[in-house]
């Protein structure tokens, strides 16, 4: 998100593979953190288009990935244990 900075920040996708939308759940820790600065940019963008019928943000986001490995041969097992971080 170049309006915040050009550094890479990993986040997990919150929407399923069948979804037409790409959703992220991002916790804002404080105003000075990267997520806090992103929140401020989003607030400013939403204020700039307030009153418009369409949600058209002027915000560039580069998405890389996915990273990780899908659960292979899941039909061969009766149980699966999954761990997630983010």
Secondary structure as a PSIPRED ss2 file (coil, helix, strand):
# PSIPRED VFORMAT (PSIPRED V4.0)

   1 X C   1.000  0.000  0.000
   2 X C   1.000  0.000  0.000
   3 X C   1.000  0.000  0.000
   4 X C   1.000  0.000  0.000
   5 X C   1.000  0.000  0.000
   6 X C   1.000  0.000  0.000
   7 X C   1.000  0.000  0.000
   8 X C   1.000  0.000  0.000
   9 X C   1.000  0.000  0.000
  10 X C   1.000  0.000  0.000
  11 X C   1.000  0.000  0.000
  12 X C   1.000  0.000  0.000
  13 X E   0.000  0.000  1.000
  14 X C   1.000  0.000  0.000
  15 X C   1.000  0.000  0.000
  16 X C   1.000  0.000  0.000
  17 X C   1.000  0.000  0.000
  18 X C   1.000  0.000  0.000
  19 X C   1.000  0.000  0.000
  20 X C   1.000  0.000  0.000
  21 X C   1.000  0.000  0.000
  22 X C   1.000  0.000  0.000
  23 X C   1.000  0.000  0.000
  24 X E   0.000  0.000  1.000
  25 X C   1.000  0.000  0.000
  26 X C   1.000  0.000  0.000
  27 X C   1.000  0.000  0.000
  28 X C   1.000  0.000  0.000
  29 X C   1.000  0.000  0.000
  30 X C   1.000  0.000  0.000
  31 X C   1.000  0.000  0.000
  32 X C   1.000  0.000  0.000
  33 X C   1.000  0.000  0.000
  34 X H   0.000  1.000  0.000
  35 X H   0.000  1.000  0.000
  36 X H   0.000  1.000  0.000
  37 X H   0.000  1.000  0.000
  38 X H   0.000  1.000  0.000
  39 X H   0.000  1.000  0.000
  40 X H   0.000  1.000  0.000
  41 X H   0.000  1.000  0.000
  42 X H   0.000  1.000  0.000
  43 X H   0.000  1.000  0.000
  44 X H   0.000  1.000  0.000
  45 X H   0.000  1.000  0.000
  46 X H   0.000  1.000  0.000
  47 X H   0.000  1.000  0.000
  48 X H   0.000  1.000  0.000
  49 X C   1.000  0.000  0.000
  50 X C   1.000  0.000  0.000
  51 X C   1.000  0.000  0.000
  52 X C   1.000  0.000  0.000
  53 X C   1.000  0.000  0.000
  54 X C   1.000  0.000  0.000
  55 X C   1.000  0.000  0.000
  56 X C   1.000  0.000  0.000
  57 X C   1.000  0.000  0.000
  58 X C   1.000  0.000  0.000
  59 X C   1.000  0.000  0.000
  60 X C   1.000  0.000  0.000
  61 X C   1.000  0.000  0.000
  62 X C   1.000  0.000  0.000
  63 X C   1.000  0.000  0.000
  64 X C   1.000  0.000  0.000
  65 X C   1.000  0.000  0.000
  66 X C   1.000  0.000  0.000
  67 X C   1.000  0.000  0.000
  68 X C   1.000  0.000  0.000
  69 X C   1.000  0.000  0.000
  70 X C   1.000  0.000  0.000
  71 X C   1.000  0.000  0.000
  72 X C   1.000  0.000  0.000
  73 X C   1.000  0.000  0.000
  74 X H   0.000  1.000  0.000
  75 X H   0.000  1.000  0.000
  76 X H   0.000  1.000  0.000
  77 X C   1.000  0.000  0.000
  78 X C   1.000  0.000  0.000
  79 X C   1.000  0.000  0.000
  80 X C   1.000  0.000  0.000
  81 X C   1.000  0.000  0.000
  82 X C   1.000  0.000  0.000
  83 X C   1.000  0.000  0.000
  84 X C   1.000  0.000  0.000
  85 X C   1.000  0.000  0.000
  86 X C   1.000  0.000  0.000
